[in-house]
Amino acid sequence: MADSGEDASAEVDVNVPSVARIYDYALGGKDNYAVDRQAFDQIEAAAPSTRPLALNNRRFLQRAVRILAEDYGVRQFLDHGSGLPTQDNVHQIAQRVDPDAHVVYIDNDPIVLAHGRALLEENANTAVLKADFRDTEGIFASPEVSRLIDLDQPVAALFVSVLHCIPDADDPAGLVRRIAERLPSGSFLVINQLVSEDAALREEITDFMATATQGNWGRVRRQHDVQRYFEGLEILDPGLVEISTWRPDTDLGPKQQTDEWIEYGGVARKP
């Protein structure tokens, strides 16, 4: 695993909520601070389904990775905006199928880098790249990607619950297209983001998160916005859906009691 030689943990600002740490708290993790927990509580007050939504999002990621590895033979994964390590991470799922599977995690949160280093210290087939996942050129030119990702073979690019962190000015659909253009035919993209058809809720949470994170946020979007991410790709069954219904292993998962917002998306193949 690459080591930049810096003490990533020293860069952590415990006074500003982090999207990665808020998500960690929603999943029951311990790598978060009071400011993150307070932010989550405010989001949950506006959208009571937030915690089961986060749990279902994580399970969608795990299913998608396992199915791509088992059923489609994917052995390379680029996880954009990967967040903090938790139980059953992408490399653990993929490497249970094939120990030689390669994974590059990409995140710009220093606490993600610090924890990722500790987790992956002995795993030569996995790396954590500290980068803004909008920096396509820098990512593909990085030593980590050059070492672990063979662009002559299919790759799965993951954008799981991260594109709502990208403002419209940065063109999230264009970002997805740029990544897809660099991947070989037969590659896959796994994409979902927070959506709501409730205009007041979209505005409330978007404004709150933009203020709380000091601008490190995009917006809650609508389903038709997410559909744009998949233009030119072959969408796998069952299509674009609320992600707990994407090829579920069981009906026993956490249920959203309300549907004021959902995680919406799916998996697609590059022709």
C-alpha positions in Angstrom: 0.0 0.0 0.0 1.2 3.5 -0.9 2.3 5.8 2.0 2.6 9.5 1.4 4.6 9.9 4.6 2.2 12.4 6.2 0.3 12.0 9.4 -3.2 11.9 8.0 -4.9 11.9 11.3 -3.3 15.3 12.1 -5.4 16.9 9.3 -8.8 15.8 10.8 -11.0 18.8 11.7 -13.2 17.7 14.6 -15.2 20.9 14.4 -16.7 20.4 10.9 -18.9 17.4 10.1 -17.5 14.9 7.6 -19.8 13.0 5.2 -17.6 9.9 5.7 -17.9 10.2 9.5 -21.6 10.9 9.5 -22.1 7.8 7.4 -19.9 5.8 9.8 -22.1 6.9 12.7 -25.3 5.9 10.8 -23.8 2.4 10.3 -23.0 2.1 14.0 -19.3 2.8 13.7 -17.0 4.5 16.2 -14.8 6.6 14.0 -16.8 9.8 14.4 -17.1 12.9 16.6 -19.8 14.8 18.4 -20.1 17.2 15.5 -20.9 14.3 13.1 -23.4 12.8 15.5 -25.2 16.1 15.9 -25.3 16.6 12.1 -26.8 13.1 11.7 -29.4 13.8 14.4 -30.5 16.9 12.5 -30.7 15.0 9.2 -32.7 12.2 10.9 -35.1 14.8 12.3 -35.9 15.9 8.8 -35.8 12.4 7.3 -36.7 9.7 9.8 -35.7 6.9 7.4 -32.0 7.9 7.3 -30.5 5.1 9.4 -32.1 2.2 7.6 -31.4 4.0 4.3 -27.7 4.0 5.2 -27.7 0.3 6.2 -29.4 -0.6 3.0 -26.9 1.4 1.0 -24.1 -0.5 2.5 -25.8 -3.8 1.8 -26.3 -2.8 -1.8 -22.6 -2.1 -2.2 -21.7 -5.5 -0.7 -24.2 -7.3 -3.0 -23.1 -5.5 -6.1 -19.4 -6.2 -5.5 -20.1 -9.9 -4.7 -22.3 -10.4 -7.8 -19.8 -8.6 -10.1 -17.0 -10.8 -8.8 -18.9 -14.1 -8.7 -21.2 -13.8 -11.7 -19.3 -11.5 -14.1 -15.7 -12.3 -13.3 -14.7 -8.8 -12.3 -11.3 -8.7 -10.5 -10.6 -5.0 -10.4 -12.5 -2.3 -8.5 -12.1 1.5 -8.2 -14.2 2.7 -5.2 -14.8 6.5 -5.6 -15.5 8.3 -2.3 -15.0 5.0 -0.4 -15.5 6.4 3.1 -14.3 4.8 6.3 -13.5 1.1 6.5 -16.3 -0.9 8.1 -17.4 -4.6 8.1 -17.1 -6.4 4.8 -15.3 -3.9 2.7 -15.0 -4.1 -1.0 -11.6 -5.8 -1.0 -12.7 -8.4 1.6 -15.8 -9.3 -0.5 -13.9 -9.4 -3.8 -10.9 -11.3 -2.4 -13.1 -14.0 -0.9 -14.0 -14.8 -4.5 -10.5 -14.4 -5.8 -7.6 -13.5 -3.4 -5.9 -11.9 -6.4 -8.7 -9.3 -6.9 -7.4 -5.7 -6.9 -9.1 -2.7 -5.2 -8.2 1.0 -5.1 -10.1 3.1 -2.6 -10.3 6.8 -3.4 -11.2 9.4 -0.8 -10.0 12.9 0.2 -11.0 12.7 3.9 -7.7 12.4 6.0 -9.3 10.1 8.5 -10.2 7.6 5.7 -6.6 7.5 4.7 -5.4 7.0 8.2 -7.8 4.1 8.9 -7.3 2.6 5.4 -3.6 2.4 5.9 -4.0 0.5 9.1 -6.5 -1.9 7.5 -4.5 -2.6 4.4 -1.0 -2.6 5.6 -0.5 -6.3 4.8 -2.6 -6.4 1.6 -0.5 -5.9 -1.5 -3.5 -6.1 -3.8 -5.3 -3.1 -2.3 -4.5 0.6 -1.9 -6.0 3.8 -0.6 -5.5 6.8 -2.7 -5.9 10.2 -1.1 -7.6 12.2 -3.9 -10.7 14.1 -4.8 -12.6 11.7 -6.9 -13.4 14.5 -9.4 -9.7 14.5 -10.4 -10.0 11.8 -13.1 -6.6 12.7 -14.6 -4.8 12.5 -11.3 -6.5 9.3 -10.3 -5.6 7.4 -13.4 -2.0 8.8 -13.4 -1.5 7.8 -9.8 1.0 5.0 -8.9 -1.7 3.1 -7.0 -4.0 2.9 -10.1 -1.0 2.2 -12.4 0.2 -0.7 -10.2 -3.2 -2.3 -9.4 -5.5 -1.6 -12.3 -5.0 -3.2 -15.8 -7.0 -1.1 -18.2 -7.0 -3.9 -20.8 -9.2 -5.9 -18.4 -12.8 -5.1 -17.1 -13.0 -2.8 -14.1 -15.9 -2.0 -11.8 -16.0 1.7 -11.0 -18.1 2.3 -7.8 -19.9 5.6 -7.1 -22.0 4.4 -4.1 -23.9 7.2 -2.3 -21.3 9.8 -3.2 -22.5 11.8 -6.3 -24.9 13.8 -4.1 -21.7 15.3 -2.6 -20.9 16.8 -6.0 -22.5 20.2 -6.9 -24.1 20.7 -10.3 -21.3 23.0 -11.3 -18.9 20.1 -11.2 -21.3 18.1 -13.5 -21.6 14.7 -11.8 -23.0 13.1 -15.0 -20.0 14.3 -16.9 -17.7 12.9 -14.2 -19.3 9.4 -14.7 -18.9 9.7 -18.5 -15.2 10.6 -18.1 -14.6 7.5 -16.0 -16.6 5.3 -18.3 -14.6 6.6 -21.3 -11.3 5.4 -19.7 -12.6 1.9 -18.9 -12.4 -1.0 -21.4 -15.5 -2.5 -23.0 -17.1 -5.0 -20.6 -16.4 -2.8 -17.5 -19.2 -1.9 -15.0 -20.4 1.1 -13.1 -22.2 0.9 -9.8 -24.0 4.1 -9.1 -26.6 5.4 -6.7 -27.3 8.6 -4.8 -29.9 10.2 -2.5 -33.0 11.3 -4.3 -36.4 12.8 -3.2 -39.5 13.9 -5.1 -40.2 16.2 -2.1 -38.9 19.7 -3.1 -39.0 21.0 0.4 -37.0 18.1 1.8 -34.5 18.4 -1.0 -33.9 22.0 -0.2 -33.8 21.6 3.6 -31.2 18.8 3.6 -29.2 20.3 0.7 -28.9 23.6 2.5 -28.2 22.1 5.9 -25.4 19.8 4.6 -23.8 22.5 2.4 -23.6 24.8 5.5 -22.6 22.1 8.0 -19.8 20.7 5.8 -18.6 24.2 4.7 -19.5 23.6 1.1 -18.4 19.9 0.8 -21.8 18.9 -0.6 -23.8 18.8 -3.8 -27.5 18.3 -3.5 -30.3 15.8 -3.0 -31.5 15.1 -6.6 -34.4 13.5 -8.4 -34.6 10.1 -10.0 -34.4 11.6 -13.5 -31.1 13.2 -12.6 -29.7 9.8 -11.7 -30.9 8.3 -14.9 -28.6 10.7 -16.8 -25.6 9.0 -15.2 -26.4 5.8 -17.1 -26.7 7.2 -20.6 -24.8 5.1 -23.1 -24.5 2.1 -20.7 -26.3 -1.2 -20.6 -28.3 -1.3 -17.4 -28.4 -4.7 -15.7 -31.7 -6.2 -14.4 -33.7 -5.1 -12.4 -32.9 -1.6 -13.8 -32.7 1.5 -11.8 -34.5 1.1 -8.5 -34.6 1.9 -4.8 -31.4 0.0 -3.9 -32.7 -2.3 -1.2 -34.7 -3.9 -4.1 -31.7 -4.5 -6.3 -31.2 -8.3 -6.3 -31.8 -8.7 -2.6 -30.5 -11.7 -0.8 -33.3 -11.6 1.7 -36.5 -9.8 2.6 -35.2 -9.4 6.2 -33.2 -6.3 5.7 -34.0 -3.0 7.5 -37.1 -1.4 6.2 -37.6 2.3 5.6 -40.7 3.3 7.5 -41.0 6.5 5.4 -40.0 7.3 1.9 -39.3 11.0 2.0 -36.0 10.2 0.4 -34.3 7.0 -1.0 -31.1 5.7 -2.4 -31.7 5.2 -6.1 -29.5 3.6 -8.8 -28.2 0.3 -10.1 -25.4 -1.4 -12.0 -24.5 -1.0 -15.7 -22.1 -2.4 -18.2 -20.0 -0.4 -20.7 -20.7 -1.9 -24.2 
